[in-house]
Amino acid sequence: MPGFTFPPLRGFWLLAVCLLAATAAPAADPSPRQADEAQIRATAQAYLDALGRGDGKACAALWTPDGDIVDDLGAVLPGRETVATSAPAPAGAPKPQVRISDARIRFITADVALEDGTIEVGPAGGTATLTGRFSATWVRHEGGWKLAALREARAAEPSGQAALGELDWMVGDWEIERKAAAAPLVADPPTVSLTVKWNDAKTYLVREMAMGPAAGASGPRMSISQRIGWDPLTRSVRSWAFGSDGSHAEGTWHRDGGSWIAHVTTVRPDGSQVASINIYTYDGKDRCMWRSIPAHAGAEHAQPMSVTLVRKPGSAAR
């Protein structure tokens, strides 16, 4: 068993635009401008409510006809048409956690206001925080305030040490949860004992694994020692593993939303090579879904593996 690139933040901003305006309270005796700010906040709250219930039609009605969005990758999107695709989330589905800071509303003219600030988003089901800035233009249109433009910008990616630190949740003692694997990734899982800790300088995660055949089966056992660290040459999180059978493996890791993905190449004792894509999805507590998908030539019909790792009681991340 031998993951850092921010995904596009599109959609998070659409939620965040209105959160700032909805938080400030209007003055007790508002001036005309304060009254306009209060109307923007009310419109923003209506937009937030529509997004929350997945009402794309209501969201679209709060945009000007020619309003547009420029996302964090530079793509230009029509405002009304884009938000009109909003749909209700499945019952019980996790929602992203959003925090706005350093934000303000200022008036460019009596009929144009600019809202900008910093946003931090914890993706639904994820453990890492995405950070960036947004700018929204509000205009007076058809007797009310509507969105005319939305601009997104990502913050600089974290340093190598910060990127590696995103894997701190791995620290602890883990084992495979003994329950039936869920389709479609069904496999008879091996027995696994996994211990993860930092080296003294916290420059590498040290993972020590003992692997054996599936419960009730016979077969060889193998230990694997792995190091996960920041590679300044490739500017990525990398891993190096060595097996007791003489095999060794290298992997490149990156984050994709709430999961870490490791592209791993393993050299077997006979010199042959195999590749796999390993996906780790952490639930934010003490469970991690691990999926391994063969990716080498000739593995078209090889069966992927899917197991759930659980942190042993008393071995919380430290």
Wavefront OBJ file of the C-alpha trace (Angstrom):
o trace
v 0.000 0.000 0.000
v 2.484 1.874 -0.955
v -1.496 12.970 -2.382
v -0.998 18.505 -3.789
v -2.911 20.405 -6.242
v -5.957 22.468 -5.470
v -8.937 21.517 -7.596
v -10.942 24.283 -9.271
v -12.919 26.191 -6.661
v -15.838 26.891 -8.996
v -19.131 26.632 -7.138
v -17.701 27.417 -3.712
v -17.514 31.077 -4.658
v -21.112 31.014 -5.846
v -22.033 30.082 -2.310
v -19.620 32.496 -0.652
v -20.545 35.631 -2.552
v -23.630 36.155 -0.478
v -22.366 35.034 2.915
v -20.562 38.257 3.721
v -23.462 40.527 2.927
v -25.832 38.401 4.953
v -23.750 38.666 8.122
v -23.607 42.419 8.706
v -26.496 44.101 10.535
v -28.015 47.319 9.155
v -27.782 50.534 11.098
v -30.699 51.438 13.350
v -31.391 54.660 11.383
v -30.078 53.911 7.903
v -28.961 56.517 5.423
v -29.835 55.954 1.747
v -26.514 54.177 1.235
v -26.996 52.063 4.352
v -30.445 51.186 3.062
v -28.876 50.036 -0.205
v -26.392 47.906 1.744
v -29.281 46.362 3.640
v -31.008 45.547 0.338
v -27.836 43.911 -0.962
v -27.650 41.830 2.220
v -31.283 40.800 1.815
v -30.689 39.815 -1.817
v -27.558 37.955 -0.804
v -29.491 36.037 1.848
v -32.141 35.121 -0.726
v -29.391 33.901 -3.025
v -27.861 31.846 -0.209
v -31.230 30.306 0.636
v -31.816 29.403 -3.022
v -28.398 27.789 -3.272
v -29.000 25.884 -0.059
v -32.147 24.280 -1.419
v -30.697 23.799 -4.908
v -33.164 26.170 -6.560
v -31.352 27.042 -9.780
v -34.242 29.125 -11.136
v -34.275 31.381 -8.062
v -30.479 31.739 -8.184
v -30.557 32.719 -11.847
v -33.225 35.366 -11.174
v -30.751 37.228 -8.932
v -28.283 37.764 -11.805
v -28.397 40.430 -14.489
v -29.036 39.058 -18.005
v -25.446 39.605 -19.135
v -23.727 38.868 -15.807
v -20.678 36.619 -15.980
v -18.298 34.555 -13.852
v -14.548 34.281 -14.333
v -13.445 31.252 -12.352
v -10.079 30.581 -10.717
v -8.784 28.951 -13.915
v -9.707 31.932 -16.089
v -12.754 30.366 -17.737
v -15.552 32.833 -18.523
v -19.028 31.509 -17.711
v -22.477 33.057 -18.127
v -23.830 33.858 -14.663
v -27.514 33.019 -15.091
v -26.974 29.866 -17.120
v -24.279 28.571 -14.760
v -26.220 28.930 -11.507
v -29.419 27.720 -13.154
v -27.896 24.238 -13.123
v -28.005 24.135 -9.296
v -29.947 21.142 -8.021
v -30.915 19.859 -4.572
v -28.168 17.833 -2.864
v -28.962 14.241 -1.877
v -30.481 13.898 1.586
v -27.771 13.707 4.230
v -24.962 14.707 1.859
v -22.160 16.693 3.560
v -21.905 20.389 2.773
v -18.730 22.459 2.398
v -17.726 24.600 5.369
v -17.201 28.225 4.309
v -15.546 31.082 6.189
v -15.304 34.673 4.890
v -12.740 37.184 6.196
v -11.256 40.574 5.247
v -14.410 41.299 3.270
v -16.263 44.543 2.596
v -18.878 46.195 0.420
v -18.059 49.550 -1.147
v -20.006 51.654 -3.594
v -18.441 52.622 -6.922
v -21.474 54.703 -7.887
v -24.938 55.040 -6.441
v -25.999 52.031 -8.530
v -22.881 49.842 -8.447
v -21.346 48.141 -5.389
v -18.282 45.916 -5.124
v -18.007 43.068 -2.608
v -14.616 41.438 -2.124
v -12.850 39.340 0.480
v -11.014 36.168 1.385
v -12.686 32.781 1.499
v -11.678 29.504 3.114
v -13.584 26.394 2.095
v -13.449 22.962 3.711
v -14.654 20.664 0.905
v -17.567 18.381 1.696
v -16.160 15.181 3.143
v -12.592 16.523 2.944
v -9.983 17.488 5.510
v -8.013 20.231 3.786
v -8.902 23.884 3.398
v -8.974 25.700 0.068
v -8.131 29.402 0.230
v -8.650 32.196 -2.274
v -10.216 35.582 -2.933
v -13.433 36.623 -4.607
v -14.876 39.842 -5.982
v -18.579 40.312 -6.781
v -20.176 43.265 -8.542
v -23.717 44.219 -7.527
v -25.779 46.595 -9.681
v -29.172 48.186 -9.284
v -31.330 46.509 -11.920
v -35.096 46.510 -12.450
v -35.716 48.051 -9.040
v -33.432 45.779 -7.021
v -29.814 44.711 -6.527
v -28.471 41.885 -8.668
v -25.159 40.223 -9.388
v -23.434 41.459 -12.536
v -20.015 39.848 -12.183
v -18.127 37.341 -10.062
v -14.348 36.893 -10.106
v -12.379 34.125 -8.386
v -8.670 33.813 -7.585
v -6.795 31.050 -5.826
v -4.237 31.779 -3.152
v -0.693 30.616 -3.736
v -0.192 26.921 -3.168
v 1.308 26.026 0.207
v 4.986 25.385 0.774
v 6.334 21.862 0.535
v 6.239 21.391 4.291
v 2.660 22.661 4.442
v 1.668 20.322 1.613
v 3.193 17.362 3.414
v 1.499 18.480 6.625
v -1.863 17.828 4.970
v -1.119 14.120 5.523
v -0.756 14.470 9.293
v -4.078 12.650 9.691
v -2.279 9.422 8.735
v -0.342 9.311 12.001
v -1.436 6.441 14.222
v -1.905 2.664 14.193
v -4.314 1.263 11.611
v -5.901 -2.020 10.645
v -8.398 -3.221 8.065
v -12.040 -3.092 9.066
v -13.384 -6.617 8.876
v -16.606 -6.029 6.992
v -17.750 -6.992 3.530
v -16.293 -4.682 0.894
v -18.820 -2.607 -1.012
v -19.369 -3.147 -4.731
v -18.046 -2.544 -7.266
v -14.516 -2.661 -5.845
v -14.746 -6.033 -4.159
v -11.674 -7.986 -3.132
v -10.677 -10.457 -0.446
v -8.482 -8.099 1.593
v -5.159 -9.147 3.077
v -4.419 -8.785 6.755
v -2.649 -5.499 7.350
v -1.078 -3.855 10.368
v 0.028 -0.288 9.715
v 1.895 2.167 11.941
v 2.508 5.751 10.804
v 4.630 8.376 12.543
v 6.769 11.410 11.752
v 10.533 11.246 11.726
v 12.217 13.416 14.387
v 12.535 16.432 12.069
v 8.975 16.027 10.682
v 10.342 16.006 7.155
v 9.038 12.507 6.390
v 6.114 10.338 7.335
v 7.369 6.862 8.209
v 4.908 4.057 7.432
v 5.660 0.515 8.578
v 3.338 -2.182 7.232
v 3.029 -5.886 7.886
v 0.930 -7.664 5.255
v -0.313 -11.232 5.158
v -2.842 -13.357 3.299
v -6.564 -12.884 3.742
v -8.065 -14.200 6.946
v -8.213 -17.994 6.870
v -5.883 -18.257 3.869
v -2.294 -19.388 3.674
v 0.531 -17.559 1.989
v 3.670 -15.508 2.549
v 3.870 -12.492 4.798
v 5.712 -9.324 3.879
v 6.773 -6.150 5.620
v 7.011 -2.808 3.840
v 8.836 0.292 5.015
v 7.767 3.528 3.347
v 8.812 7.175 3.548
v 6.525 9.987 2.340
v 8.107 13.416 1.951
v 8.330 16.589 -0.092
v 10.593 16.276 -3.125
v 12.105 19.727 -3.877
v 13.297 18.512 -7.279
v 9.832 17.656 -8.633
v 8.053 20.006 -6.197
v 5.598 17.321 -5.218
v 4.821 14.920 -2.397
v 6.649 11.669 -3.140
v 6.931 8.242 -1.524
v 9.627 5.567 -1.503
v 8.903 2.054 -0.234
v 10.981 -1.098 0.267
v 9.540 -4.581 0.726
v 11.071 -7.476 2.653
v 10.879 -9.564 -0.547
v 13.313 -7.222 -2.311
v 10.709 -5.161 -4.140
v 10.705 -1.367 -4.099
v 8.282 1.332 -5.180
v 8.090 5.056 -5.870
v 4.973 7.180 -5.943
v 3.814 10.711 -6.649
v 0.972 12.052 -4.503
v -1.543 14.812 -5.017
v -4.777 15.873 -3.424
v -8.055 15.810 -5.318
v -10.813 17.360 -3.224
v -11.248 15.210 -0.114
v -8.956 12.415 -1.337
v -5.230 11.853 -1.765
v -4.176 10.009 -4.917
v -0.821 8.223 -5.237
v 0.453 7.075 -8.646
v 2.833 4.260 -7.723
v 5.300 2.202 -9.763
v 6.559 -0.996 -8.130
v 9.615 -3.027 -9.164
v 9.174 -6.690 -8.251
v 12.034 -8.967 -7.153
v 12.226 -10.446 -10.681
v 12.668 -6.971 -12.203
v 9.183 -6.673 -13.677
v 7.269 -3.448 -13.062
v 3.640 -2.795 -12.205
v 1.778 0.473 -11.755
v -1.217 1.306 -9.599
v -3.352 4.240 -8.582
v -3.947 4.309 -4.828
v -6.731 6.530 -3.497
v -7.019 7.465 0.189
v -10.245 9.107 1.342
v -10.181 10.122 5.015
v -13.441 10.724 6.870
v -11.969 13.360 9.220
v -12.028 11.023 12.224
v -10.624 7.494 12.379
v -11.567 5.841 9.092
v -9.912 5.892 5.689
v -11.183 4.250 2.514
v -8.240 2.856 0.532
v -8.674 1.846 -3.090
v -5.952 0.437 -5.326
v -6.535 0.274 -9.076
v -4.010 -1.571 -11.284
v -2.813 0.750 -14.043
v -0.013 -1.118 -15.809
v -0.128 -2.659 -19.262
v -1.882 -6.004 -19.211
v -3.914 -5.168 -16.101
v -7.113 -4.394 -17.981
v -8.883 -7.298 -16.297
v -7.088 -7.181 -12.945
v -9.373 -6.767 -9.978
v -9.078 -3.536 -8.000
v -9.032 -3.587 -4.226
v -11.131 -1.539 -1.838
v -10.818 -1.710 1.947
v -11.539 0.531 4.894
v -8.708 1.258 7.312
v -9.645 2.125 10.895
v -7.403 3.735 13.462
v -6.912 1.498 16.481
v -8.399 2.781 19.766
v -5.922 4.858 21.723
v -3.718 5.668 18.729
v -5.185 9.022 17.716
v -3.052 11.263 15.522
v -0.203 12.740 17.521
l 1 2
l 4 5 6 7 8 9 10 11 12 13 14 15 16 17 18 19 20 21 22 23 24 25 26 27 28 29 30 31 32 33 34 35 36 37 38 39 40 41 42 43 44 45 46 47 48 49 50 51 52 53 54 55 56 57 58 59 60 61 62 63 64 65 66 67 68 69 70 71 72 73 74 75 76 77 78 79 80 81 82 83 84 85 86 87 88 89 90 91 92 93 94 95 96 97 98 99 100 101 102 103 104 105 106 107 108 109 110 111 112 113 114 115 116 117 118 119 120 121 122 123 124 125 126 127 128 129 130 131 132 133 134 135 136 137 138 139 140 141 142 143 144 145 146 147 148 149 150 151 152 153 154 155 156 157 158 159 160 161 162 163 164 165 166 167 168 169 170 171 172 173 174 175 176 177 178 179 180 181 182 183 184 185 186 187 188 189 190 191 192 193 194 195 196 197 198 199 200 201 202 203 204 205 206 207 208 209 210 211 212 213 214 215 216 217 218 219 220 221 222 223 224 225 226 227 228 229 230 231 232 233 234 235 236 237 238 239 240 241 242 243 244 245 246 247 248 249 250 251 252 253 254 255 256 257 258 259 260 261 262 263 264 265 266 267 268 269 270 271 272 273 274 275 276 277 278 279 280 281 282 283 284 285 286 287 288 289 290 291 292 293 294 295 296 297 298 299 300 301 302 303 304 305 306 307 308 309 310 311 312 313 314 315 316 317 318
